[in-house]
């Protein structure tokens, strides 16, 4: 078991071996859960569109902006 010290601002440093094992990098969101006199820290994995449905959309050119007349025709 690894240990760390809480600093004056309430921050803790996660040991390097733990960060590597759990792929925790700068910007990783950590979920805190209190359970039976324990505090559990769980990294939250970001889910991409590709992960959700196997899609990887690609741009096929510059977007075409609607003209003023096209926008007015929508409002009728």
N, C-alpha and C positions, 0 to 999 in steps of 0.2 A: 504494500500500500504506500502510495506517495503522499507527501504532506506539503503544504504551502502556508504562508502567513498572509493574513488580511492586512492591507495597508491602511493608512489613515483615512482614505476616501472609500473604504469598503471593497476595494478591488482585490482580486486574487490572481495569481499567475498560475495558469494550468501548465504542469510540467511538460516538457518537450516530448517525452515518450508517449504521454497520453494524447497530446495534440496530433502526433503522427499517426498513432493507432486509430484515432477517430476522425482523422482528416479535418481537424479544426484549424481554420486559417483566419486571418484578419477579416472581420465582417461577418463571421459565422454567428448565427443567432443561437443562443443557448436558452433552453426551456428549464425553469426551476420548478421542481415538484416536491412538496413536503409530504412525507409518508412515514408514519410510525417513528418519530424522533430522528428522522434522517432527512437530509436534503439531497435530492437527486438532480444532477445536471445532465441534460440531454441535448446534444446538438440537433438543430432542426435542419433537415435536408431540404434544399430548394428543389422544387420540381419544375422542370421545363416542359414546354409543349411537346417536345420530342419524347420525353419520358412518359407523358400522359397517354399519347395516342400514336407514337411512332412517326410523327410528322416533323419535317424540317423544312418549313416554307422558305422559298428563296424569292428575292425581288427580281422582277423581270424587266425593270425599266423605271423611269421616273414617274411619280404619281401625276395624274392629270387632275388639275384643280377645276372645280365647277365654276362656270361663269356667273355673273350677277343675274343674267336672264334665266339660267337654269335653276338657280336658287329661288328666284321669285316665282317661277312656274310651280315649284313644289308647294309654296305657300298658298298658291291659287288665288 
